[in-house]
């Protein structure tokens, strides 16, 4: 595979590259395997969507990339390379400088990310002041950023506190805050979860324009396949901490190969009642206390055999850029 996402060999000119990345949480009774052997890459100006159910390790992967997980209760293995530099080897001071300037993150709930006692514009300006600009320059940039993310009455919203803004407006403020440092990569963790469909579409349009206007790469974390079809270039389907299928958007939608991907797509809303009821996936995402061999989807998979329960599925290719892991496909 090549280009933005890669299940096997990873291109050397990738902006972000993960090599056999693992994350485990310390829990009562041992270590919980939350992310297992994830290898993927993102090139410049590309949107890669990580898709899967809640509890599949998507947010853990995002937080692990920029080292926002608690050091005492987690352990990470594998390489996280940003423009060839291994983030796992950086000191905390250097990693702090890397966040925001080179890698920005949009969190699920902007109300938790914005300080309720400061005006929204002040919080965006704080990041710009790090570049040693004077007050007039800073506030001109903040106003321009508000306009770029389509905040109406931008000059007034600068003075609004977070609680005075709607959920969609707060999410726009968070995007403006990330853009203030011109990061080359933005990680968007479920950026539209709490928004209605109209505001969701507007936020997705803003994210999509980041690619064309700023040549920004985006790692989009979501559980919604419908959103992926709107904005993503590549998809990585994640289940129980593993990436089970990757490829270009059109390839995955045209011919999904992993049973989990197929079931997720069958759970998409229908255009009319005549198309039948939505399909559900029986069972729950397993809670794994160790890296046991075998397919982690085997307890819910309609194609599972005895082999699936105790042997890791091999990597298979469906064309040059489409990879998946399954014993029975």
Backbone bond lengths (Angstrom), bond angles and torsions (degrees), N, CA, C in turn:
res aa  C-N    CA-C-N  psi(-1)  N-CA   C-N-CA  omega(-1)  CA-C   N-CA-C  phi
1 X - - - 1.455 - - 1.518 109.76 -
2 X 1.312 115.65 155.99 1.461 119.95 -179.17 1.506 109.71 -144.55
3 X 1.318 115.09 -172.17 1.453 123.28 179.08 1.517 111.81 66.54
4 X 1.356 117.37 -139.41 1.463 120.72 -165.71 1.507 113.27 -67.17
5 X 1.299 118.33 -42.39 1.452 120.73 -176.41 1.498 108.58 -120.78
6 X 1.312 117.02 145.10 1.441 120.34 -173.51 1.506 110.54 -147.17
7 X 1.328 117.19 119.49 1.455 120.57 178.79 1.512 111.04 -85.77
8 X 1.311 117.54 -27.48 1.452 120.74 -178.30 1.516 110.50 -110.88
9 X 1.342 116.76 -108.08 1.460 120.73 178.35 1.517 110.62 -69.95
10 X 1.332 117.32 141.54 1.452 122.42 -176.04 1.515 109.91 -114.58
11 X 1.305 117.19 133.69 1.451 120.41 -176.96 1.523 111.21 -67.86
12 X 1.334 115.25 145.06 1.460 120.33 -175.56 1.526 112.69 -75.88
13 X 1.331 118.62 -17.37 1.459 120.18 -178.14 1.516 112.10 -94.65
14 X 1.320 118.87 18.62 1.457 122.21 179.17 1.521 110.32 -70.20
15 X 1.335 115.31 147.89 1.459 120.15 174.93 1.530 109.77 -71.60
16 X 1.333 115.91 -50.58 1.465 121.82 177.53 1.520 108.40 -122.86
17 X 1.313 116.29 135.55 1.455 120.95 -178.68 1.527 109.73 -139.40
18 X 1.322 116.64 124.60 1.456 122.29 174.80 1.513 108.84 -105.35
19 X 1.333 116.04 133.61 1.455 121.75 179.49 1.524 109.45 -123.90
20 X 1.335 115.77 109.42 1.474 121.77 178.04 1.530 111.56 46.76
21 X 1.313 116.13 52.63 1.453 122.38 -175.66 1.532 110.13 -82.70
22 X 1.321 116.07 130.65 1.465 122.79 -178.70 1.523 109.99 -130.25
23 X 1.330 116.01 143.59 1.460 121.85 173.71 1.526 108.10 -134.77
24 X 1.327 115.81 132.45 1.468 121.13 176.14 1.526 109.10 -129.07
25 X 1.331 115.82 141.96 1.464 122.19 176.51 1.515 110.14 -103.69
26 X 1.335 115.45 138.11 1.462 118.94 173.18 1.534 109.08 -76.78
27 X 1.313 117.34 122.45 1.454 123.06 178.22 1.522 108.21 -132.49
28 X 1.314 114.90 170.30 1.453 118.22 178.23 1.530 110.12 -61.51
29 X 1.289 116.35 122.52 1.459 120.32 179.50 1.518 114.41 99.46
30 X 1.334 118.14 -1.32 1.461 118.68 177.18 1.512 113.34 144.60
31 X 1.325 116.13 -143.13 1.461 122.74 -176.81 1.520 109.84 -119.75
32 X 1.326 115.67 131.24 1.460 122.14 179.21 1.528 108.81 -92.56
33 X 1.329 116.94 123.10 1.458 122.24 179.88 1.528 109.24 -80.95
34 X 1.342 116.85 104.64 1.463 121.93 -175.72 1.522 113.08 -98.36
35 X 1.337 117.22 -31.95 1.466 122.45 177.07 1.519 106.96 -136.78
36 X 1.326 116.18 128.05 1.465 120.22 -174.81 1.530 111.45 -125.91
37 X 1.320 115.05 117.36 1.472 122.60 169.73 1.528 113.71 47.85
38 X 1.318 116.78 49.50 1.465 120.49 179.14 1.528 109.31 -84.30
39 X 1.332 115.62 124.73 1.461 122.27 174.82 1.525 107.62 -127.06
40 X 1.320 115.86 118.38 1.459 120.63 177.09 1.517 108.85 -157.50
41 X 1.329 115.44 167.29 1.460 119.22 179.60 1.512 110.40 -145.91
42 X 1.324 114.86 155.58 1.465 122.29 178.12 1.520 107.94 -130.16
43 X 1.319 115.67 130.05 1.456 120.14 175.91 1.528 110.30 -93.30
44 X 1.291 116.54 171.28 1.463 122.03 -177.83 1.532 111.20 -66.65
45 X 1.337 115.27 138.60 1.446 120.66 176.95 1.514 115.12 70.54
46 X 1.327 116.83 26.58 1.467 122.06 -177.04 1.520 109.66 -122.52
47 X 1.336 116.74 144.81 1.465 121.57 173.73 1.524 108.35 -106.78
48 X 1.316 115.90 116.79 1.464 122.71 176.74 1.518 108.35 -108.86
49 X 1.323 117.44 124.00 1.462 121.91 179.65 1.520 110.04 -101.11
50 X 1.335 115.86 129.65 1.461 122.35 171.52 1.521 106.77 -98.25
51 X 1.331 117.35 117.77 1.454 122.15 -172.34 1.527 110.31 -117.73
52 X 1.324 116.53 144.25 1.459 121.18 175.66 1.513 110.79 167.97
53 X 1.327 115.71 168.96 1.460 121.05 178.32 1.523 110.94 -66.57
54 X 1.334 115.61 166.17 1.459 120.31 171.25 1.528 108.67 -61.60
55 X 1.316 116.39 138.54 1.459 120.77 179.84 1.509 114.37 89.40
56 X 1.354 117.33 7.26 1.468 120.34 -178.95 1.529 113.28 -89.48
57 X 1.329 118.24 -2.56 1.455 120.59 176.39 1.513 114.82 98.57
58 X 1.341 117.81 9.98 1.470 120.56 -176.68 1.527 111.79 -63.89
59 X 1.339 116.71 -50.70 1.465 119.93 -179.01 1.517 111.37 -68.28
60 X 1.332 117.00 -35.77 1.467 119.93 176.02 1.520 110.61 -60.64
61 X 1.326 116.60 -41.68 1.457 120.84 177.13 1.528 110.34 -60.26
62 X 1.338 117.13 -46.60 1.464 121.37 -178.95 1.523 111.29 -61.78
63 X 1.336 116.56 -46.77 1.466 120.10 -179.48 1.527 111.21 -68.08
64 X 1.329 116.25 -33.05 1.458 119.77 178.86 1.517 112.45 -67.57
65 X 1.323 117.13 -34.75 1.468 120.84 -179.93 1.522 110.91 -60.03
66 X 1.338 117.05 -44.48 1.476 119.46 -177.46 1.533 112.05 -102.34
67 X 1.318 115.85 16.10 1.469 122.91 171.60 1.529 112.94 57.58
68 X 1.322 115.19 51.86 1.461 120.81 175.03 1.524 111.89 -104.00
69 X 1.325 117.36 9.91 1.457 121.26 177.74 1.529 109.74 -87.64
70 X 1.337 118.07 145.95 1.474 120.03 -179.99 1.524 111.57 -63.62
71 X 1.322 116.04 126.43 1.466 121.09 -175.21 1.530 113.15 -64.30
72 X 1.333 116.86 -34.25 1.468 119.71 -173.60 1.518 113.06 -75.28
73 X 1.311 117.49 -24.33 1.470 119.82 -174.81 1.525 113.18 -116.54
74 X 1.317 117.26 8.67 1.463 120.48 176.14 1.516 109.41 -134.51
75 X 1.311 114.58 156.63 1.463 118.98 171.04 1.525 108.43 -136.72
76 X 1.334 114.83 139.73 1.457 122.36 -176.49 1.519 109.31 -120.05
77 X 1.317 115.41 143.54 1.464 121.70 174.60 1.523 108.65 -136.16
78 X 1.314 115.66 155.70 1.455 120.58 -178.32 1.514 111.63 96.96
79 X 1.312 116.31 175.51 1.463 122.14 -175.09 1.524 112.10 -107.17
80 X 1.340 114.99 140.96 1.463 122.56 171.48 1.523 105.79 -121.96
81 X 1.330 116.74 104.23 1.459 121.97 -174.83 1.521 110.44 -104.66
82 X 1.328 115.26 124.54 1.464 120.96 175.48 1.513 107.57 -116.70
83 X 1.333 115.71 112.32 1.464 122.12 -173.85 1.522 110.81 51.32
84 X 1.327 115.54 39.61 1.455 122.05 176.47 1.516 115.07 86.72
85 X 1.329 118.04 -9.86 1.464 121.75 -178.96 1.516 109.71 -94.16
86 X 1.325 116.55 129.52 1.461 121.80 -176.88 1.527 109.66 -79.84
87 X 1.340 116.79 108.13 1.463 120.82 -178.52 1.529 111.73 -65.45
88 X 1.313 116.75 -28.07 1.468 119.83 -178.72 1.518 111.96 -66.39
89 X 1.331 117.44 -22.33 1.458 121.20 -177.16 1.529 113.21 -95.99
90 X 1.327 118.25 -4.55 1.462 120.90 -177.43 1.523 111.20 -74.76
91 X 1.329 115.84 150.00 1.461 120.28 171.64 1.523 108.74 -69.08
92 X 1.326 116.77 162.59 1.465 120.08 -179.64 1.524 110.92 -62.26
93 X 1.341 117.66 -35.50 1.466 120.93 178.96 1.523 110.87 -63.89
94 X 1.330 117.10 -44.82 1.462 120.55 179.55 1.522 111.39 -69.18
95 X 1.332 116.53 -34.77 1.460 119.54 178.93 1.519 110.79 -68.21
96 X 1.322 116.99 -37.24 1.458 121.27 177.05 1.531 110.19 -62.19
97 X 1.330 116.77 -39.87 1.466 120.87 177.74 1.526 111.20 -67.96
98 X 1.317 117.17 -30.73 1.468 121.65 179.95 1.531 110.84 -69.44
99 X 1.346 116.49 -38.20 1.466 120.05 179.76 1.526 109.42 -68.66
100 X 1.307 115.97 137.67 1.454 120.70 178.94 1.512 111.97 87.57
101 X 1.331 117.36 -55.82 1.458 120.57 -178.27 1.520 111.50 -70.32
102 X 1.327 117.03 -45.70 1.462 121.45 -177.55 1.527 113.16 -110.09
103 X 1.337 116.26 -34.30 1.461 121.05 -179.46 1.527 108.19 -129.63
104 X 1.324 116.83 118.27 1.462 121.26 177.11 1.519 110.24 -105.51
105 X 1.334 116.23 159.99 1.457 119.44 179.25 1.518 110.50 -137.47
106 X 1.328 115.43 132.59 1.462 122.88 174.17 1.521 106.80 -105.73
107 X 1.324 116.87 117.60 1.461 120.83 -174.17 1.527 111.09 -87.07
108 X 1.345 115.30 166.97 1.461 121.56 -176.63 1.514 112.60 -59.15
109 X 1.329 117.20 -48.88 1.457 121.27 -174.56 1.525 109.43 -115.30
110 X 1.334 118.42 103.81 1.467 119.91 -177.87 1.520 113.25 -63.69
111 X 1.341 118.16 -23.78 1.463 119.93 179.31 1.520 110.68 -65.59
112 X 1.342 116.79 -30.59 1.457 120.52 177.21 1.517 111.72 -78.89
113 X 1.331 117.59 -20.48 1.464 121.71 -175.55 1.520 112.94 -94.59
114 X 1.332 117.21 -23.70 1.462 121.07 179.36 1.520 109.81 -93.96
115 X 1.322 116.12 140.95 1.463 121.13 179.35 1.535 108.83 -77.26
116 X 1.335 118.34 121.42 1.467 120.36 -174.15 1.527 114.68 -68.41
117 X 1.341 118.46 -15.48 1.465 119.90 -175.47 1.531 113.37 -97.88
118 X 1.341 116.88 -1.53 1.460 120.51 177.53 1.529 110.33 -115.96
119 X 1.329 115.64 145.72 1.453 119.98 177.02 1.531 109.58 -64.44
120 X 1.331 115.23 151.17 1.466 119.09 -174.36 1.524 111.88 -60.55
121 X 1.331 117.55 -43.06 1.454 120.73 -179.21 1.517 112.77 -62.39
122 X 1.341 116.55 -35.73 1.462 121.01 178.75 1.518 110.87 -62.39
123 X 1.336 116.38 -37.54 1.463 120.12 -178.46 1.521 111.71 -71.43
124 X 1.324 117.52 -34.59 1.463 120.39 175.62 1.527 109.88 -71.65
125 X 1.344 116.42 -39.74 1.466 120.68 -178.90 1.527 112.03 -63.56
126 X 1.327 116.24 -32.44 1.461 120.56 -177.49 1.526 111.69 -54.89
127 X 1.342 116.26 -40.63 1.460 119.38 -179.70 1.523 111.44 -69.45
128 X 1.331 117.04 -36.60 1.463 120.38 -177.98 1.527 110.86 -70.56
129 X 1.336 118.11 -33.36 1.461 121.47 178.16 1.528 111.77 -59.31
130 X 1.338 117.28 -23.95 1.463 119.98 179.40 1.523 111.78 -62.81
131 X 1.334 116.50 -21.78 1.462 120.61 178.91 1.528 112.80 -88.75
132 X 1.342 116.61 14.46 1.472 123.17 172.90 1.535 112.78 62.61
133 X 1.304 117.58 38.42 1.459 121.67 177.90 1.520 109.75 -96.00
134 X 1.345 116.13 155.44 1.458 118.79 -179.68 1.526 110.64 -78.11
135 X 1.325 115.95 168.59 1.454 121.80 -172.95 1.536 112.22 -58.73
136 X 1.323 116.28 -43.45 1.467 119.28 -177.69 1.526 111.38 -63.80
137 X 1.334 116.38 -43.46 1.459 120.48 178.20 1.526 111.24 -62.31
138 X 1.327 115.33 -42.53 1.467 120.11 -177.60 1.521 110.94 -60.48
139 X 1.326 117.10 -48.61 1.459 119.40 -175.46 1.527 112.19 -73.21
140 X 1.324 117.20 -26.94 1.466 119.32 172.18 1.528 110.08 -64.95
141 X 1.336 116.59 -39.94 1.463 120.86 179.53 1.527 111.20 -68.70
142 X 1.329 116.61 -40.42 1.466 119.63 178.92 1.523 109.96 -61.61
143 X 1.328 116.43 -45.09 1.460 120.20 179.88 1.533 110.94 -61.60
144 X 1.328 116.36 -41.47 1.465 120.17 179.51 1.531 110.97 -66.44
145 X 1.322 116.78 -37.95 1.469 120.43 177.44 1.529 111.09 -64.03
146 X 1.330 117.00 -41.74 1.465 120.70 178.13 1.532 110.53 -60.78
147 X 1.318 115.52 -38.01 1.462 118.73 179.03 1.531 111.00 -70.62
148 X 1.328 117.02 -36.90 1.463 120.27 -179.96 1.519 112.31 -65.05
149 X 1.344 116.60 -33.02 1.465 119.10 179.72 1.530 111.40 -94.44
150 X 1.341 115.40 16.39 1.464 122.37 170.49 1.534 113.45 63.52
151 X 1.342 116.88 41.33 1.461 120.45 173.37 1.524 108.11 -86.24
152 X 1.331 118.84 117.10 1.474 120.38 179.87 1.527 111.21 -68.15
153 X 1.343 116.14 151.14 1.468 121.47 -177.77 1.527 110.32 50.18
154 X 1.328 115.14 50.94 1.462 120.96 -172.42 1.526 112.68 -55.51
155 X 1.338 117.50 -39.74 1.460 120.04 -177.68 1.527 111.79 -64.83
156 X 1.334 117.53 -29.09 1.466 121.00 177.26 1.525 111.53 -82.12
157 X 1.339 116.39 -38.48 1.467 120.42 -177.99 1.521 112.33 -65.98
158 X 1.332 117.40 -21.91 1.459 120.51 176.58 1.520 111.22 -57.23
159 X 1.332 115.18 -32.35 1.464 120.21 -175.08 1.532 112.80 -96.51
160 X 1.327 116.97 4.81 1.467 120.56 -178.89 1.525 110.83 -84.30
161 X 1.332 115.65 143.89 1.455 121.19 171.94 1.531 108.72 -81.87
162 X 1.345 118.26 156.65 1.470 120.13 -177.59 1.528 114.18 -53.18
163 X 1.356 117.76 -38.10 1.460 119.06 -177.36 1.532 112.62 -70.68
164 X 1.326 116.34 -13.34 1.461 120.68 178.23 1.529 112.31 -88.62
165 X 1.321 116.79 -2.10 1.462 122.04 -178.12 1.524 110.28 -109.32
166 X 1.313 116.21 149.44 1.465 120.49 174.98 1.529 109.94 -72.72
167 X 1.330 116.09 170.91 1.453 119.71 179.03 1.523 112.20 -60.32
168 X 1.339 116.65 -41.45 1.455 119.82 178.27 1.518 112.76 -64.62
169 X 1.339 116.96 -38.44 1.464 120.99 178.29 1.526 110.72 -66.86
170 X 1.327 116.65 -41.82 1.468 119.64 178.83 1.531 110.74 -62.34
171 X 1.342 116.01 -38.94 1.455 118.51 178.86 1.526 110.63 -66.16
172 X 1.341 117.43 -35.50 1.460 120.98 176.07 1.531 111.13 -64.95
173 X 1.342 115.79 -38.80 1.463 119.51 177.38 1.527 110.09 -61.79
174 X 1.349 116.62 -41.99 1.457 120.30 178.37 1.526 111.10 -62.25
175 X 1.326 117.16 -40.67 1.462 120.20 178.51 1.527 110.18 -65.63
176 X 1.344 116.90 -41.65 1.464 120.65 176.87 1.523 110.77 -60.69
177 X 1.327 116.42 -39.61 1.467 121.07 179.36 1.530 110.28 -62.55
178 X 1.352 116.77 -42.23 1.454 119.94 178.93 1.530 111.24 -66.49
179 X 1.344 116.90 -39.81 1.465 120.56 -178.41 1.525 112.41 -70.20
180 X 1.325 116.86 -20.27 1.463 120.40 -175.90 1.523 112.86 -60.76
181 X 1.316 117.43 -26.43 1.471 120.48 179.27 1.522 112.47 -100.88
182 X 1.335 117.24 3.13 1.466 122.08 -178.71 1.525 113.14 52.62
183 X 1.336 117.99 53.64 1.470 119.58 179.72 1.518 111.24 -67.93
184 X 1.321 115.59 150.31 1.464 119.64 178.10 1.534 111.44 -82.81
185 X 1.336 116.32 -20.04 1.458 120.86 178.49 1.515 109.04 -134.19
186 X 1.325 117.06 132.76 1.465 121.99 172.95 1.526 108.59 -117.96
187 X 1.313 116.26 129.36 1.455 122.11 174.28 1.520 106.98 -100.82
188 X 1.322 116.76 116.26 1.468 122.22 -178.64 1.519 108.58 -108.27
189 X 1.336 116.33 106.93 1.459 121.83 -175.59 1.527 109.77 -94.84
190 X 1.320 117.37 101.68 1.471 123.35 -179.41 1.536 110.43 47.32
191 X 1.328 118.73 57.66 1.468 120.71 -172.71 1.519 114.96 -69.94
192 X 1.339 118.40 -11.51 1.472 120.29 -176.35 1.521 112.82 -120.41
193 X 1.336 117.87 14.09 1.468 121.20 -172.41 1.522 113.26 -57.01
194 X 1.329 118.21 -45.47 1.464 121.07 -173.10 1.528 113.24 -96.73
195 X 1.333 117.70 15.00 1.454 120.58 -173.99 1.523 111.37 -106.90
196 X 1.342 116.13 152.20 1.460 118.72 175.47 1.529 109.33 -75.33
197 X 1.326 116.82 169.27 1.463 120.31 -169.43 1.533 112.47 -64.97
198 X 1.324 117.84 -31.99 1.470 120.14 -179.85 1.525 110.74 -68.05
199 X 1.330 116.46 -48.45 1.473 120.68 179.01 1.527 109.89 -67.39
200 X 1.332 116.46 -36.53 1.464 120.91 177.37 1.517 110.61 -56.28
201 X 1.324 116.65 -45.53 1.468 120.90 179.91 1.517 111.16 -62.39
202 X 1.331 117.28 -37.66 1.459 120.56 179.99 1.524 111.53 -68.24
203 X 1.343 116.43 -40.72 1.463 120.30 178.49 1.521 110.35 -65.17
204 X 1.333 116.58 -40.95 1.461 120.14 178.68 1.527 111.10 -64.07
205 X 1.323 116.27 -36.27 1.461 119.84 177.76 1.521 110.61 -64.55
206 X 1.332 116.16 -39.55 1.469 120.42 178.01 1.526 109.93 -63.62
207 X 1.330 116.50 -45.72 1.466 120.38 179.84 1.519 110.63 -61.85
208 X 1.320 116.39 -40.62 1.465 120.22 -179.93 1.522 111.06 -64.84
209 X 1.341 117.08 -36.47 1.469 120.17 -179.67 1.521 112.62 -72.34
210 X 1.345 117.23 -20.97 1.465 119.71 176.07 1.522 110.24 -58.71
211 X 1.325 115.08 -37.68 1.461 120.26 -179.00 1.527 111.21 -65.24
212 X 1.314 116.35 -44.99 1.470 119.56 -175.44 1.525 112.81 -82.13
213 X 1.338 117.72 -38.59 1.464 120.63 -175.10 1.527 113.05 -83.49
214 X 1.334 116.62 -34.06 1.465 120.04 -174.45 1.527 113.30 -117.30
215 X 1.355 118.09 -0.59 1.470 122.44 -175.60 1.518 110.86 55.05
216 X 1.340 115.37 35.40 1.453 121.45 -178.73 1.530 110.16 -87.49
217 X 1.315 116.30 137.38 1.459 120.79 172.25 1.519 107.94 -87.29
218 X 1.333 116.29 146.22 1.463 121.06 -178.01 1.520 109.77 -130.70
219 X 1.322 115.79 129.36 1.459 122.21 169.56 1.522 106.21 -102.51
220 X 1.330 116.34 105.33 1.460 122.39 -174.29 1.518 109.89 -98.73
221 X 1.325 116.61 117.83 1.465 122.27 177.99 1.520 108.12 -96.49
222 X 1.328 117.34 125.44 1.461 119.82 -178.72 1.520 110.67 -158.14
223 X 1.336 116.17 159.82 1.461 121.32 172.27 1.524 110.27 -107.88
224 X 1.332 116.91 3.19 1.451 122.64 -171.79 1.526 111.15 -107.65
225 X 1.333 116.33 106.66 1.456 120.62 179.67 1.528 111.57 -63.93
226 X 1.325 117.45 -28.10 1.454 120.43 179.26 1.516 112.12 -62.28
227 X 1.337 117.58 -39.25 1.461 121.14 178.09 1.516 111.13 -65.22
228 X 1.321 115.20 -37.83 1.463 120.71 -177.50 1.523 110.60 -59.52
229 X 1.333 116.15 -43.25 1.459 120.40 -178.57 1.524 111.76 -61.84
230 X 1.340 116.94 -26.50 1.455 120.83 -177.10 1.528 113.46 -76.88
231 X 1.337 117.32 -39.03 1.467 118.44 -168.34 1.519 115.58 -126.93
232 X 1.325 119.11 -24.88 1.465 120.30 -169.55 1.519 112.88 -79.44
233 X 1.333 115.05 151.51 1.461 122.22 172.18 1.525 110.66 -95.79
234 X 1.338 114.82 -34.86 1.458 121.59 -177.20 1.522 109.70 -133.96
235 X 1.308 116.42 156.89 1.461 122.18 178.92 1.523 109.27 -129.23
236 X 1.328 115.92 139.60 1.462 122.54 166.47 1.526 106.21 -124.30
237 X 1.318 116.74 117.19 1.466 122.04 -178.97 1.528 107.85 -90.81
238 X 1.333 115.68 125.20 1.459 121.25 -173.88 1.519 110.12 -115.56
239 X 1.335 115.60 135.41 1.461 120.56 177.38 1.523 109.16 -139.87
240 X 1.333 116.28 126.14 1.470 122.61 176.66 1.526 111.78 49.85
241 X 1.331 116.35 40.39 1.453 120.64 175.65 1.510 115.41 90.19
242 X 1.329 118.30 -7.02 1.459 121.70 -178.97 1.520 111.43 -111.90
243 X 1.327 117.35 146.12 1.456 121.36 170.10 1.520 107.20 -86.71
244 X 1.329 116.68 113.57 1.468 121.01 -174.30 1.522 112.91 -97.28
245 X 1.351 117.68 -17.94 1.455 120.47 179.11 1.519 109.14 -158.14
246 X 1.343 115.83 139.91 1.466 121.65 177.63 1.513 109.80 -140.83
247 X 1.321 116.06 152.40 1.451 119.86 175.49 1.511 111.57 167.20
248 X 1.316 116.06 179.68 1.459 120.84 175.06 1.525 109.85 -67.03
249 X 1.321 115.95 150.94 1.457 121.00 -176.10 1.527 111.77 -54.00
250 X 1.317 117.35 -49.81 1.463 120.34 -176.59 1.521 111.50 -63.76
251 X 1.326 117.38 -36.35 1.466 120.68 178.40 1.521 111.33 -63.43
252 X 1.332 115.77 -46.28 1.459 119.91 -177.27 1.525 110.95 -66.28
253 X 1.332 116.90 -43.59 1.458 119.80 -179.14 1.535 111.65 -69.85
254 X 1.307 116.37 -33.09 1.460 120.08 -178.82 1.534 111.44 -75.68
255 X 1.332 116.94 -40.25 1.465 119.73 -175.53 1.528 111.09 -147.62
256 X 1.335 117.73 74.42 1.468 119.32 175.12 1.528 109.63 -65.50
257 X 1.330 115.67 139.11 1.462 118.97 -176.04 1.522 113.06 -109.74
258 X 1.318 118.46 -33.73 1.462 119.62 -179.08 1.531 109.66 -80.32
259 X 1.336 118.63 136.44 1.477 120.78 -179.54 1.525 113.40 -55.16
260 X 1.329 117.73 -34.51 1.467 120.36 179.75 1.528 110.72 -66.28
261 X 1.334 117.09 -43.00 1.463 120.58 177.17 1.521 110.88 -60.35
262 X 1.319 116.40 -43.50 1.465 120.68 179.22 1.524 111.17 -59.48
263 X 1.328 116.62 -44.63 1.461 120.30 -178.30 1.521 111.39 -67.86
264 X 1.317 117.91 -37.64 1.464 120.48 176.51 1.528 110.53 -61.51
265 X 1.311 116.83 -41.57 1.455 120.33 -178.06 1.527 111.16 -70.82
266 X 1.328 117.70 -31.74 1.459 120.48 177.07 1.527 111.59 -72.04
267 X 1.339 116.36 -16.85 1.462 120.83 178.26 1.522 112.74 -87.46
268 X 1.347 117.28 0.65 1.463 120.35 177.19 1.523 110.47 -66.64
269 X 1.340 118.32 145.54 1.470 120.90 177.55 1.519 112.02 -57.31
270 X 1.327 116.21 142.87 1.464 122.02 179.18 1.528 110.69 -88.96
271 X 1.318 115.52 158.13 1.461 119.87 177.94 1.520 111.68 -73.04
272 X 1.331 117.00 -29.88 1.458 120.50 -179.63 1.514 110.04 -149.39
273 X 1.336 116.40 163.72 1.461 121.45 179.31 1.522 112.39 -66.12
274 X 1.330 116.59 -22.90 1.458 120.70 -177.99 1.532 112.29 -66.12
275 X 1.340 116.47 -19.81 1.463 120.04 -179.87 1.519 112.59 -81.30
276 X 1.338 117.26 0.43 1.461 120.24 175.85 1.518 113.56 95.26
277 X 1.322 114.80 175.78 1.462 121.63 -178.87 1.524 110.97 -76.60
278 X 1.325 115.02 153.71 1.456 119.52 175.50 1.523 109.73 -65.62
279 X 1.322 115.68 141.20 1.459 119.87 177.18 1.518 109.63 -85.07
280 X 1.299 116.77 141.35 1.459 121.55 178.10 1.522 109.41 -112.18
281 X 1.323 115.78 160.60 1.457 121.82 177.47 1.525 107.32 -105.22
282 X 1.306 116.66 112.97 1.460 120.51 -178.11 1.523 110.90 -65.62
283 X 1.345 115.64 147.74 1.457 120.55 177.18 1.512 112.93 88.13
284 X 1.333 115.72 -172.70 1.463 122.24 -176.81 1.515 110.68 -132.87
285 X 1.336 115.51 161.07 1.461 120.74 175.09 1.522 108.69 -62.80
286 X 1.339 119.11 127.64 1.467 120.82 -176.52 1.524 112.48 -69.27
287 X 1.312 115.23 152.17 1.465 122.48 175.58 1.528 106.81 -103.91
288 X 1.317 116.93 103.13 1.456 122.15 -170.07 1.523 111.27 -100.05
289 X 1.325 115.35 123.69 1.459 120.94 -176.82 1.529 112.96 -89.01
290 X 1.325 117.08 -3.54 1.459 119.98 178.45 1.517 108.83 -160.40
291 X 1.328 115.97 169.04 1.455 120.62 178.92 1.527 109.54 -84.78
292 X 1.307 116.53 74.72 1.452 120.87 179.64 1.526 109.53 -77.96
293 X 1.346 117.37 145.53 1.468 119.36 176.82 1.520 110.67 -68.47
294 X 1.315 115.54 159.27 1.453 120.08 179.75 1.513 111.79 114.06
295 X 1.321 115.90 162.19 1.458 121.85 177.39 1.521 109.85 -76.75
296 X 1.310 117.54 127.29 1.461 120.86 -177.03 1.525 112.58 -72.79
297 X 1.317 117.28 -13.16 1.463 121.15 178.37 1.531 112.15 -93.84
298 X 1.320 117.55 0.16 1.469 120.89 -170.97 1.522 113.51 -61.67
299 X 1.348 118.12 -31.10 1.471 119.58 -177.85 1.531 112.59 -74.66
300 X 1.334 118.19 -8.93 1.474 121.53 -179.63 1.532 112.27 -123.08
301 X 1.313 116.87 -3.85 1.455 121.30 -170.97 1.535 112.09 -84.25
302 X 1.322 118.44 130.90 1.468 121.06 178.39 1.525 113.20 -70.12
303 X 1.335 117.81 -15.38 1.464 121.30 -178.94 1.528 113.09 -102.30
304 X 1.333 118.16 4.07 1.462 121.91 -171.18 1.529 112.29 -63.58
305 X 1.328 115.10 141.28 1.456 123.07 173.32 1.523 107.90 -124.62
306 X 1.318 116.44 178.20 1.471 120.43 -179.56 1.525 110.95 -60.55
307 X 1.324 117.25 -34.87 1.459 122.14 179.66 1.521 111.85 -59.61
308 X 1.350 116.59 -35.79 1.466 121.12 -175.68 1.525 112.02 -63.83
309 X 1.323 117.40 -28.61 1.454 120.78 -174.78 1.506 115.04 -78.78
310 X 1.332 118.22 -16.39 1.463 118.22 -176.27 1.522 115.15 -135.47
311 X 1.346 118.35 3.50 1.463 120.76 176.31 1.526 109.99 -129.42
312 X 1.341 116.25 133.63 1.462 120.05 177.39 1.524 109.98 -63.06
313 X 1.331 118.35 133.39 1.467 120.29 179.42 1.522 111.12 -68.02
314 X 1.326 117.22 144.05 1.472 120.33 -179.55 1.524 111.64 -77.07
315 X 1.324 115.50 158.07 1.453 120.91 173.27 1.522 108.92 -78.51
316 X 1.314 116.69 127.38 1.458 122.02 177.77 1.523 109.43 -122.62
317 X 1.320 115.74 154.84 1.459 121.27 -179.45 1.523 110.02 -114.60
318 X 1.324 116.07 138.28 1.453 122.40 172.45 1.530 106.59 -120.76
319 X 1.323 115.73 71.36 1.452 121.14 -170.18 1.521 110.11 99.62
320 X 1.328 116.32 -179.96 1.465 121.02 -174.21 1.519 113.58 -72.50
321 X 1.323 118.22 -29.27 1.463 120.13 -172.26 1.521 113.95 -117.20
322 X 1.311 117.59 5.42 1.467 121.49 -175.94 1.516 109.13 -117.27
323 X 1.329 116.73 114.06 1.459 121.65 -179.33 1.515 111.39 -123.65
324 X 1.330 116.90 151.02 1.463 121.64 178.92 1.522 109.03 -155.36
325 X 1.311 116.01 163.26 1.461 122.12 -179.78 1.524 109.73 -123.81
326 X 1.336 115.87 109.79 1.463 120.60 179.66 1.524 108.92 -159.80
327 X 1.349 116.57 137.86 1.464 120.80 177.74 1.525 112.01 -71.53
328 X 1.327 116.30 -33.68 1.463 120.72 -165.12 1.529 114.99 -110.37
329 X 1.317 116.92 19.68 1.458 121.02 176.43 1.542 110.34 -127.95
